[in-house]
Amino acid sequence: MHFEVEFLPVGDASRAGDAIIIRYESPYGYRIMVVDGGTDDSGAAIVAHIRAFYGADSIVSDIVSTHPDTDHSCGLRTVLKELPVERLWVHGLWHHAADLVPLFEDGRWTEAGLAKAIKGAYPVIAELMDLAAAQGTAIHEPFTGAAIGPFTVLSPNRVTYQHLVPQFRKTPDPDTELLKARGIWLGAPKGVVAALEALFGSLTSWVPESWWGERLKEGGVTAAENESSVVMVADFGTSMVLLTADAGVNALTWAADAAPQLGIDLSRIEMIQIPHHGSRRNVSPSVLDRLVGPVVAPGQGFHKIAVVSAPKDDSSHPRKMVLNAFTRRGAGVQKTQGIRFRFHSGGMPFRANENVPPPLAFFDQVEDYG
């Protein structure tokens, strides 16, 4: 199956995000997918790109909004306004209100009241769903096992997702003890992760790192919204692609656990998205061993590609220790930071002035944890 997966550059400085366009061959002709839309500016760039390279009358088969963070969802509004879209895949947070009521600390919540409060806290997601409904676009929720074109969703499953929503920054306070008892408590109060990332992102000291002396730690903690990210894998026949959005260690572990149950061999992956713009809180050595493979000897070359979406002029992301972690596992690292990156089969059209840089070299100095 001929295909192309293209990462568009998103943002600058601390304004990150993802905007990914996929075109693939099907029995009914070429199909177009959009996975996340970055900022509003990114949405306009997605529309312009599709019209320029795929035709002014292009139809988008599927849009996937991986999680509710605005740096991933805002631009999708423009896509829905400007292009016909067959299906929108998005988690409708407030649609789960009946199951969510018992998971919040305040026992006075009613289903209707909770649904209204959550919907009001996520206006961009609400607008995406309203825009889809207005143009007759079908709306689906991307849970484990869902088929989206050539992709299969690995994570999250519905029950896990429902236990994550009360831990989101914008939802009411959760019943912490109940979530702990059910084994789906992430272990960090709301807002703490974001505050730590902001603090340590501006306080960087450097330490040496060797090929066999990995400094990346286990136990990274990221926000619940990130752990709700859609992790999905595509099988294009000759190549497999894994997209991770802002998934953390928990979501990546759930994905790795789900893959064999769905008959998916992750060892066949040829391209993997580095999650959350290269944050060290989202990956660990053990989860990368499962998704990318074990550490290989220096000089063995690359058996897959790892792509990270990071904003231009961001000195904190991607983290060099994270890039090293992928490199030492045989994944040649590419980053956007102001440029487009396209991974494709040989059957896709040649692009004028397309230049693929060599993979990043191994860094002998990385950021300390502080």
N, C-alpha and C positions, 0 to 999 in steps of 0.2 A: 504494500500500500504506500503510495507516495504521500508525503506529508511535509509540513513545515511548522515549527514552533518558534514564534518570534517574541522576544522580550523587548518592549519599548522602554526607553529611559524615562524615569519618573522623578520629578522633584530636584531640589538642590539643597545644600546644607543639611538641616535636620528634617526636611520635608521628604519623607520616603514614600514608598508605595509600590504596588505591582500593577502591571498592565501587560497582559499576554494575549497574543492572537495566534490561533491555530487554524491551519487549513489542511484538509486531508481528503484523500480520494475515497469515494464510496460507490456502490453500484448505481447510484442515481446522480453522479457527478461530484464535483468538489463541494465540500461543506466547510463552513466557517464557524469557529467558536471563539468566544472572548472570555478569558478567565481574569477577573478583577479589572478595574478600570482606573486605578490610581486617582489622581486629583481631577478637578474639572478640566484643567488644561490637557491632561492625559486623555480624557474622553474625546475631546476634539481631535487629538492626534490619532486616536484609534479610528475614528470615522474617516479622517482624511487618508490614512494608510489603507484602509479597506477599499475605499473608492479608487485610490490611485493604482493599487496593485491587483485588485480582484474585480474591479468593474463598478461603475456608478450605480448599477441596479442590484448590487449584491444583497443577499439575504443572510442574516446571521442565524444559524440553526440553533445555537445554544449560547446563553450567557450564564456564567457561574460566578456568583458573589460568594467568595470563600468564607468570609466572616464579616462582622458589622463595622469594623474600623473604617473610618471615613477615607483614610489614605488608600484604601482598596476599593471602596464602593462608590465614591462620589462621581467619578468619571463615567460610570455605567449609566447614569441618568441621561447623559448626552447621547450615548449609543442608542438607548431606547427611544429617545426623541427623534433621532436622525435616521435610523435604519430600521427596516422591518426585522423583527426577531420572532422566531418560532417558539422558543422555550426559555424561561428564566428559572434558574436553579438558585434558590436562596432559602435560608432558614428563617421562617416566619416566627420570630421569638414569641410574640404574644398569642399566637395560635395554640401554644402549648400551655396556656394559663391554667386549664383544668388540672393538668398534672403537676404544675409548678406550685400551686397554692400551698400544699403541705411543706414545701421546702424552704419557706421563708419564715423568718423569726417572728414577725408580727402575725398572730393568728386571726386578726380581724380582716385580712384581705378576702375579698370575694373574687370569683373568677372574672367577672366583668371589670371590677375595679383594677385588678392586677393587670389584665390585658390592656386596659386604657393607659395605665401608668407606664408599662413597658413600651407600648407603641409610641407614646409621646417622647420617650427617651431616645428613640432611634428613628428620627424623621427621615433620614436618607433611605433606610431600608423600606420604610413605609412608602416613600415616594417611588422607589423602584417598583414596588408591587402595584401601586396605583397606575403608573405609566404602562406597565405590562398589561394590566387588566383593560386599560383604555384602548390598547391597540389589538386586543384579542390574543395576546401572548399567553400560552399555557404556563402556569407556575407550579414548580415541583420543589420538594425539599431534598437536598443531596445528603442522604444518609448511607451508611455502609451497604454495599451491594448494588447501589443504583448504577445504571448504565447511562452514561452521557456521551453519546457518539462512541468513539473508540475507548473512552475512559471508563474505569470502574472506580467507584468511591470506596476507599478503604476505611476512612474515619471522618467524622465521628459516627457512632451509632445513635439511634434516637434516645435511648435511655441515658446514656452518658451525656449527650448534649443537654438534656433536660436538667441534669445535675450540675452542669457547668453554668447555665444561665443565671442562677441566683448568685454566682460568684463574679459576674460581670461588674464592671465599675459603675455602670449606670442603672443597675437594677436595685431594688430594695435589699436590705440586709438579710443574709441567708440564715437558716437554722444550722449553725456550724456543727453542733453535736450530731445532728441527724446525718449530715453529709459525711462527717467522719465515720459514723457507724456504718454507712453504706459504702465506704471506701473510695469516695470520689470527692475528697477535699484536697485542694491543691497545696494547702499549707502556707498560704500567704494572704494576709488581710488585703482588702481592696485598696488599690493605690500604692501599696508598698513597693511592688515590683517596678512600677513606672518611676517612682521617686528614686529608687536605687539606680536604675538605668540612667536617669538624668544626672545623678551625682557622680557616678563612676565613669560616665561617658566623658565628663569634663576633667577628670583627674587621672590622666594616663601616665604611668611609668612603664619602662621597658625592661624586659628580661630576656636573656638568651634562651633559645629553644633549638634542640637538635632533632634529627629525623626520628631517633628512637627515644627521645626524651620528651614525650608529649605533655604539655602543660594544661591542656583542656581538661576540665574536671567533670566528674559525675554530679548528678543532683541539681542541674540547672532548673530554675523556677521562672516561669513566664506567666503572663496574665491569662485568665480564664478565656477571654475572647480569643487569644491566640491558640489555645488548646482546642477551641471549637472549630478551627480552620478545616476546610475541606482538603483532605489529602487524597489524591487520586492518581491512578496509574493508567497509561494508555499502552495498548499493544498494537503496534502498526505492522506486525508481521516480522519484519527484519529488525525492528528497533522497539524498545520500550522506554517510556518517558514517565518520570515520577514528579508531580507537582505538589509542593508542600505548603505554599502560602506562608503564614506566620506560625505554623505548628511548632509546639515545644516537644520536649522529651516524652511527655505523656502521650500526646497525639501521635507522634512518630512510632512509639511502642505499640499503641493500639493498631496502627496501620500495619506494622510488621507482623503483629499477631493475626490480623484478619486476612492477610494475603494468602497464606497456604490454605485457609479454610475456604477461600474463594477460588482455589486452583491457580493462583498466580505465583510465578517463580520470580522473586525480586532480583535474583542473581543475573537476570537477563537485561536489567535496566542499563541503558546506554547514556541517558541524560537525566540528571537529577537537579532539582531546584534547591539551592541552599536556603533554608528557611529564615524568615524574619530578617532579611537584609544582612545576614552574616552575624547575628547576635550570638554570643557565647552562652547565653542563658537558654537557648533553644535546642542545643545538641549536646551530646556526650560521646565519649569514646565507644561505649558499649552499643549505643543505638546506631552509631555510624558503622560499626562493624556489621550490624545486621542489614543496613540499607545500602551501604556502599561496598563493603567488603573489609577484610582484615588489612592491616598494615602490610605493605609490600616492601621489598628491598629497594634502596635507592637505585635509580637508573633503569628500572624495569619498564619505564614508559607508562602510558595512560591507557586504560581499558574503558573509560567512560568520561563524560563531560559533566562538570558541575557549574551551574550558572547562578549568580547572585545578583538580584536587583538591589542597587544601592544608589542613593542620590549623588549627583555631582557635587564636589567640594565638601563632602562629609568626611571629616577626619576620624570619626569614631567607628564608622561601619563601611565595609565589612571588617570584622575583627581578623587580624592576621593569624591568630592562633586557630581560628575556625577554618580559614583558607588552607592553612598547613594541614589541618586534620583531614580535609578532603584530598589534598595533594598526596599525602603519605599513604592514602588508601587507593591510589591509582586513578584518581579523578582529576583531569586537567581543568583548572578553574578559569572561568571567564566571568567578568563583571560588566554591568551596564555603565553606570556612572557617566551619563551623557551620551552613550552610544547604543545603537540597537544591536541585539545579538540574535542570529537565526540558526537554529539547528534543523536540518532538513535531510530528506532523502535525495539521492542523485537525480530523481526524475522531476524535481520541481524546477521552475524557470530560473535562469540565471538573473541575478540582480546587478545592474551596472554600479560600479564603484563600491561593491560589497567587499569588505576586507576583514577577514577573521584573524585577529591577533593571536600570537602563540599563547599557550596557557601561562598563567602567572608562575613565576619561580618560587621556590621554597624560601620563606623568610627566616633569617637566623636571629631576628629580634621580634618579640611579640609583646602584646600588652599584658601587664601584670594585673592580677585581680584587685590589688589595692588593699 
